[in-house]
């Protein structure tokens, strides 16, 4: 399991629109091959900053398969206009299982 973590900053006043667009985009992730789960978190101290966490079976499921898909283009169409700069995306693998 790989965790994609994307830090997304949105333009002021677009928070509700962004959250609604992400909700609308849920089926894009649900049908993506290798996608296990998706969650959006909003910053408490920095309310214009969001964390998008997506669990993938492999990093290629995200970086190759999803990013090359029409669904990725639709994702960007739905949410991209809300971005205040490009997202910062990183991938993580489990180093130590938790409880």
C-alpha positions as CSV (number, residue, x, y, z in Angstrom):
1,X,0.0,0.0,0.0
2,X,1.3,3.5,-1.0
3,X,0.0,6.7,0.5
4,X,-0.2,9.7,-1.8
5,X,-0.2,12.9,0.2
6,X,-1.0,16.1,-1.7
7,X,-0.8,19.5,0.1
8,X,-3.3,21.7,-1.8
9,X,-3.6,25.5,-1.1
10,X,-6.9,27.0,-2.4
11,X,-7.7,30.6,-3.3
12,X,-9.4,32.6,-0.5
13,X,-13.2,32.3,-0.7
14,X,-13.1,29.1,-2.8
15,X,-13.1,26.7,0.1
16,X,-16.7,25.6,-0.2
17,X,-16.5,25.3,-4.0
18,X,-13.3,23.2,-3.7
19,X,-14.8,20.9,-1.1
20,X,-17.9,20.4,-3.2
21,X,-15.8,19.7,-6.3
22,X,-13.8,17.1,-4.4
23,X,-17.0,15.4,-3.3
24,X,-18.2,15.4,-6.9
25,X,-14.9,13.8,-7.9
26,X,-15.1,10.9,-5.5
27,X,-16.4,8.5,-8.2
28,X,-13.2,9.2,-10.2
29,X,-11.1,7.8,-7.5
30,X,-13.5,5.0,-6.6
31,X,-13.3,3.5,-10.1
32,X,-9.5,4.1,-10.5
33,X,-7.6,0.8,-10.7
34,X,-5.5,0.4,-7.6
35,X,-7.2,3.1,-5.6
36,X,-8.0,1.8,-2.1
37,X,-9.3,5.0,-0.4
38,X,-9.4,8.8,-0.6
39,X,-9.7,11.4,2.2
40,X,-9.6,15.2,2.2
41,X,-8.5,17.0,5.4
42,X,-8.7,20.8,6.0
43,X,-6.1,22.7,8.0
44,X,-7.3,24.1,11.3
45,X,-4.6,26.8,11.6
46,X,-4.2,27.3,7.9
47,X,-7.8,27.0,6.6
48,X,-6.9,27.5,3.0
49,X,-4.6,24.4,3.1
50,X,-5.9,20.9,2.5
51,X,-4.3,17.5,2.6
52,X,-5.5,15.0,0.1
53,X,-4.6,11.4,1.1
54,X,-5.1,8.7,-1.4
55,X,-4.2,5.1,-0.7
56,X,-3.0,3.2,-3.8
57,X,-2.0,-0.4,-4.3
58,X,1.2,0.7,-6.1
59,X,2.8,4.1,-6.9
60,X,2.3,3.3,-10.6
61,X,-1.4,3.1,-10.0
62,X,-1.3,6.8,-9.3
63,X,1.7,8.2,-11.3
64,X,1.2,6.1,-14.4
65,X,-2.4,4.8,-14.7
66,X,-4.5,7.4,-13.0
67,X,-2.5,10.4,-14.2
68,X,-2.8,9.2,-17.8
69,X,-6.5,8.7,-17.5
70,X,-9.4,10.8,-18.7
71,X,-10.6,10.7,-15.0
72,X,-7.4,12.6,-14.0
73,X,-8.2,15.3,-16.5
74,X,-11.8,15.5,-15.2
75,X,-10.3,15.7,-11.6
76,X,-8.2,18.7,-12.6
77,X,-11.1,20.3,-14.5
78,X,-13.3,20.0,-11.4
79,X,-10.8,21.3,-8.8
80,X,-7.9,23.0,-10.6
81,X,-9.4,26.5,-10.8
82,X,-9.5,26.5,-7.0
83,X,-5.8,25.9,-6.6
84,X,-3.6,28.7,-5.4
85,X,-0.4,27.3,-7.0
86,X,0.5,23.7,-7.8
87,X,-0.1,21.0,-5.2
88,X,2.9,19.4,-3.5
89,X,2.5,15.7,-4.0
90,X,4.6,13.0,-2.2
91,X,4.3,9.2,-1.9
92,X,4.9,7.2,1.2
93,X,5.4,3.5,2.0
94,X,4.9,2.0,5.5
95,X,8.1,2.1,7.5
96,X,6.7,0.9,10.7
97,X,3.1,-0.5,11.1
98,X,1.1,1.3,13.7
99,X,-1.7,-0.1,15.9
